[in-house]
Amino acid sequence: MPWTPNLSVGITMIDDQHKTWFNHAEKLFEAGKNNSAKEYVGELLDFLDSYTKKHFSDEEKYMQSIRYPGFEEQKKAHAAFITQLDKLRSEYKTSGGNLLVILNANQMVLNWLTQHISNMDKKIGEFAKNAR
């Protein structure tokens, strides 16, 4: 599932990072579907892990800069996702690169992204717009 304009938060930095995230999540899905090299999938999972942490950090700094009232809720959701991602990376390594683990990981990432962006991140954009 690609990033689409209806997932726009209205904050360029956040939208651009979301697009990068979706792009890599799709590559992960394609690699799993095409039974690409296990190392490549591992690299993509590692990228998603480090990029996710950077994105969450940037997003949290932005929320603090605008005094976003939902900051704590967002921070908890981010921490929960990092925990899920760590668990998936571990399952991937333990399974020896099982295709089902890869597909489940990708589905979890895409579901979380679309739900989190639609239900939580869009509120940041609305707050920022109304605060101007």
C-alpha positions in Angstrom: 0.0 0.0 0.0 1.6 3.3 -1.1 1.5 6.6 0.7 -1.5 8.6 -0.6 -2.4 12.3 -0.3 -5.2 11.5 2.1 -2.6 10.4 4.6 -1.1 13.9 4.5 -0.7 15.5 8.0 -0.1 18.9 6.5 3.4 19.3 7.9 6.0 18.9 5.2 8.7 17.3 7.4 6.3 14.7 8.8 4.7 14.0 5.4 8.1 13.6 3.7 9.3 11.2 6.4 6.0 9.2 6.2 6.5 8.9 2.4 10.0 7.5 3.0 8.7 5.1 5.5 6.0 3.8 3.2 8.5 3.4 0.4 10.7 1.2 2.5 7.8 -0.8 3.9 6.7 -1.5 0.4 10.2 -2.7 -0.5 10.1 -5.0 2.4 6.8 -6.4 1.3 8.1 -6.9 -2.3 11.3 -8.5 -1.0 9.2 -11.0 1.0 6.8 -11.6 -1.8 9.6 -12.2 -4.3 11.5 -14.3 -1.8 14.5 -12.0 -2.2 17.7 -12.5 -0.2 17.2 -12.8 3.5 20.0 -10.4 4.1 18.1 -7.7 2.1 15.0 -8.1 4.2 17.1 -8.0 7.3 18.7 -4.7 6.1 15.3 -3.3 5.4 14.1 -4.2 8.8 17.2 -2.6 10.3 16.5 0.6 8.2 12.9 0.7 9.3 14.0 0.4 12.9 16.6 3.2 12.8 14.4 5.4 10.6 11.4 4.9 12.8 13.4 6.1 15.9 14.6 9.1 14.0 11.1 9.9 12.7 9.6 9.6 16.1 12.3 11.8 17.6 11.7 14.5 15.0 8.0 14.3 15.3 8.2 14.5 19.1 10.5 17.6 19.0 8.0 19.2 16.6 5.1 18.4 18.9 6.9 20.0 21.8 7.8 23.1 19.8 4.1 23.7 19.1 3.1 22.6 22.6 0.9 19.9 21.2 -1.5 18.7 24.0 -1.5 15.1 22.8 2.2 14.7 23.1 2.2 12.1 25.9 -0.3 9.9 24.2 1.8 10.1 21.0 5.0 9.3 22.9 3.4 6.2 24.4 2.1 5.0 21.0 5.6 5.5 19.5 7.2 3.5 22.3 4.7 0.7 21.9 5.4 0.6 18.1 9.2 0.5 18.7 8.6 -2.5 21.0 6.5 -4.3 18.4 9.1 -3.6 15.7 11.9 -4.9 18.0 9.8 -8.1 18.5 9.3 -8.5 14.8 13.0 -8.1 14.0 13.8 -10.7 16.7 11.2 -13.1 15.3 12.6 -12.6 11.8 16.2 -13.4 13.0 14.9 -16.4 15.1 12.9 -17.8 12.2 15.8 -17.7 9.8 14.0 -15.3 7.5 10.6 -17.1 7.3 8.4 -15.6 4.6 5.3 -15.5 6.8 7.2 -13.5 9.5 8.2 -11.0 6.8 4.7 -10.7 5.4 3.2 -10.3 8.9 5.9 -7.7 9.8 5.0 -5.7 6.7 1.3 -5.9 7.3 1.8 -4.8 10.9 4.0 -1.9 9.8 1.5 -0.7 7.1 -1.5 -1.2 9.3 0.1 0.7 12.2 1.3 3.5 9.8 -2.1 4.1 8.2 -4.0 3.8 11.6 -1.5 6.0 13.5 -1.3 8.6 10.8 -5.1 8.7 10.3 -6.1 8.7 14.0 -3.2 10.5 15.7 -0.8 12.3 13.4 -3.4 14.2 11.5 -4.4 15.8 14.8 -0.9 17.3 15.0 -1.5 19.0 11.6 -4.9 20.2 12.6 -3.6 21.6 15.9 -0.6 23.3 14.1 -2.9 24.8 11.5 -5.3 26.2 14.1 -2.5 27.5 16.3 -1.2 29.8 13.5 
